[in-house]
Amino acid sequence: MQEKIAFYGLVIQEEAYLKYAQIADFVCFIKPAGVQFDDKQLHGIPVIESNPAMEDILLPGTAVVQMDADYTSARDILSEMGFGENRIFHETGFFPFQSPLLQLESMIDDCRTLRISCLTDLGLSLSVRNIFSLPEEFPVFGCLTKEQGPEILLPIQDNLYSGVWADYADLPLRIRREAIYLGPMYTWCDMEEALEYIVTLTLQCKAVYVSVPFPDTIQHRKWHVLKEMKNLRVTEFTAGAERFFRVEKLPTDRRTSIYVAVHKDATLPKSPTYVPLWLGDEEKNTQGFQTDKTEPSIAHLNHRINECTGLYWIWKHTEADVIGLVHYRRYFYSMHEDVPAATLVEREEICSCLDDYDILLPKLNAFALPLSVQITTGLDRAECDHAMQVFRRLIGERQPAYLTSFDRVMEGHCFYPLNMLITRRDIFDRYCEWLFSFLIDAATELDLDSYKDNNRRIAGFFAERMLTVWLTKQELRIKEIPIGKII
């Protein structure tokens, strides 16, 4: 069903609204009492006296209050006429005739400057204000708010946007994390509620754009309280006759610790970003490095699951905001082009990467054989098959939602190797909680001490592939970066 649109008052430049009339099945101008205007039509559009009896011809619909009308009085009149409060808009907030396209172009230019790949219009106000002019070269998505129902959608909006969602929670994470546009409908809601919502959205994405009502008025000045809020960076833009804010979270000084798994003497980085962690035979720890034997600890399983005992110790004993694990002979290299080859990645670059990505990993390893076969290379096939069944059974018991992912990865041809990663604390904790829900029991159940040579580390080889299993069910942005030795 198409919308019925009514404009309260005589619009100064009414031609700007005519293109919207093409897709509505009823449009009129409502003339407030006392306004002198003798014509019955304006550019072929009816001009009707405000009267509660109009309800029959106008509803359901949207009312737009003229720029120079008394909004409060108009809202009361329109409410009596049957318009819902969330369907009454001020002209400058609904369809400003001076610069809606300028504002959108300014936002898109700003997005590109910030390396933001798309914009989501929360509330679909851009489709009303730029009904035939949403850009094709930059993805603009639409999403209804919780107050809006799908019945307000016009067929044309599906074509205007790159995609439309009925619920913000349904937006793909990769879209939700970019930029959000809050249209003028938010300028009329409760200020405290609006600010809380803006802050919540800002913490989840790169930037939130907020339309500012009435430049140089009391209503506009109210929104400057945003600039006084802690942990937010607020930038104000002017586009034609309109203004809007860009709200971002301030970068934080994130504590970053990249732990280096060590089990023999080696040349180690001197940077404070890198922290040696001794795994294995403590008698060989001649330099007195921190060991993984501090309780709670699973150091007794190191000969079975390799550096995973270090992962467990980091999970249980550290508090850094950004956590990583590398090996004494393998490190992540910097991606900067202006640094010497084999320069190790440092805190500043890591934190910058984690503004755009969630986890940093080595490049994906690909094999001609399925991993279920590839893992047996140099090992006893029967012992590998037994270990695979133990892992599969425990995952089915402890993490049943991941059983299909386990099968797909083991029958697939690639995985992220070496248990090397750098990520935020919350992601690291989630992975460790998942991994150690079954890994400790798997390593304990397998009678590995009776195995020969490398076969004793079969549980560790399977554990190395578990990060890939876990990642298949996460919505994480992965950045692959090169690895190598210290030169």
Secondary structure, 3 states (H helix, E strand, C coil): CCCEEEEECCCCCCHHHHHHHCCCCEEEEEECCCCCCCCCEECCEEEEECCHHHHHHHCCEEEEECCCCCHHHHHHHHHHCCCCHHHEEEHHHHCCCCCHHHHHHHHHHHHHHCCCCCEEEECCHHHHHCCCCCCCCCCEEEECCCCCCHHHCCHHHHHHCCCEECCHHHCCHHHHCCEEEECHHHHCCCHHHHHHHHHHHHCCCCEEEEEECCCCCHHHHHHHHHHHCCCEEEEEEEECCEEEEEEEECCCCCCEEEEEEECCCCCCCCCCCEEEEECCCHHHCCCCCEECCCCCCCHHHHHHHCCHHHHHHHHHHCCCCEEEEEECCEEEECCCCCCCCCCECCHHHHHHHHHHCCEEECCCEECCCCHHHHCCCCCCHHHHHHHHHHHHHHHHHHCHHHHHHHHHHHHCCEECCCCCEEEEHHHHHHHHHHHCCCHHHHHHHCCHHHCCHHHHHHHHHHHHHHHHHHHCCCCCCEEECCEECCC
